Amino acid sequence: MKTTDKKNPFRRLLLLACCQLLGLLMAACGSKDKAGSTAGEHAPDQETTLTVYTWGDYFAPPVLERFTETTGIKIDYQVFENTAELIGRVRSSPGKFDVIIADDSVIASMRDLSLLSKLDLGEIPNRAQLDEKFTGLPFDPKNELSLPYAWGTTLITYRTDKVDGQPDSWDLLWDERFKGKIIILDEGYETLGMALLRRGFSLNTENPREIEQGRNDLLELFSRQDVRMGDYEMVRAELKAGTCWVAMNYSGDAALDAENIPNVDFYVPKEGAPLWVDSFAITRDSRKREAAHQFINFLLDPVQAAENTNFTYYSTPVKGALPHVTPEIAGDERIFLPKEVMDRSAFYAPGKSERNLLINTVMTEINKVWQARKNTGSAETASAMDQNKETVESTK
């Protein structure tokens, strides 16, 4: 279990050095999992560049370098800031991207928009390494379009020098003592999901009255608490600057922030939390399907998967990876959740069209409130928004 009094900003540099040494050893010896499948089985193709589109800092650099060394396939790593950008760019430039990694709700949306192509599971032998808890989920029950890369929770991160005691609830976001110091993630299902869980409702409720209660609670939060919306980089920058005291965050980013920023900690709320799986998928118009399958198979190798977890702090769904994950991360129950916490939490499940329409209506309303506040907000809010990009760069 990580503790906030043992932060080491040089830990990742040391980890990268170890990764590079491991890479040299693996280049000489090859990498095989317990089932005997190799991380890279095909002859190098020096002409191929594979475009991968996902969140920033989502791979340990030596893993990508090793993939290129093993296969000859170069990686063009493209980054989006939010999932709306991902969907929009793939729709407008469908042939530009080959592999995307995104959460369950996005995979479902892109499936409905016919933006993805079916996987050839026979070309991904390392899929046998996946924990069954993270396959066959409602958004892709046969894994025809996607395979899991990482999983985690949406939870709360906070400044321990501003928040007394040991908070354990979503209620912290509604605490008036922190007015003007709260950031909510700009992700619709996550935002409404935490409001529903706070009330004891299902994350995937179909009940219009419960969704309406979540709406009312969010409107109260935004109108009364002077809340701002942003992404994980904004949360990180403002936690460091001291302009944010309480925020929604993703588990891996929260763990990294607690590791590297003084007086920052995080917790999974007692009411439960949204669970999510970020999954590999191949775009409909990719012309590099063979290379895309090689990439997915390589990253599902247990050693590669563990190395990415050690770098990102996000949980891996690859069963054989856990022995290679550092004990500090593997033993942190906020990252690898125990059964009782998993039972209180839930993955996104696609709902009926009426429910989806209602949720979209609610989040459109919330975003309008936020945009109106941002445009006419306090000088402090405007200044924080203007300075965010510079602050983010200084924290990388």
Sequence and secondary structure as in RCSB ss.txt:
>XXXX:A:sequence
MKTTDKKNPFRRLLLLACCQLLGLLMAACGSKDKAGSTAGEHAPDQETTLTVYTWGDYFAPPVLERFTETTGIKI
DYQVFENTAELIGRVRSSPGKFDVIIADDSVIASMRDLSLLSKLDLGEIPNRAQLDEKFTGLPFDPKNELSLPYA
WGTTLITYRTDKVDGQPDSWDLLWDERFKGKIIILDEGYETLGMALLRRGFSLNTENPREIEQGRNDLLELFSRQ
DVRMGDYEMVRAELKAGTCWVAMNYSGDAALDAENIPNVDFYVPKEGAPLWVDSFAITRDSRKREAAHQFINFLL
DPVQAAENTNFTYYSTPVKGALPHVTPEIAGDERIFLPKEVMDRSAFYAPGKSERNLLINTVMTEINKVWQARKN
TGSAETASAMDQNKETVESTK
>XXXX:A:secstr
   TT   TTHHHHHHHHHHHHHHHHHHH  B TTS BS  S   TT EEEEEE TT S HHHHHHHHHHH  EE
EEEE SSHHHHHHHHHHSTTT SEEEE HHHHHHHHHTT EE   GGG GGGGGB GGGSS TTSTT SS EEEE
EEEEEEEEETTTS S   SGGGGG GGGTT EEEES HHHHHHHHHHHTT  TT   HHHHHHHHHHHHHHHHHS
  EEE HHHHHHHHHHTS SEEEEEHHHHHHHHHHSTTEEEE  TT  EEEEEEEEEETT S HHHHHHHHHHHT
SHHHHHHHHHHH  B  BGGGGGGS HHHHT TTTS  HHHHHH EE     HHHHHHHHHHHHHHHHHHHHHHH
H  HHHHHHHHHHHHHHHHH 
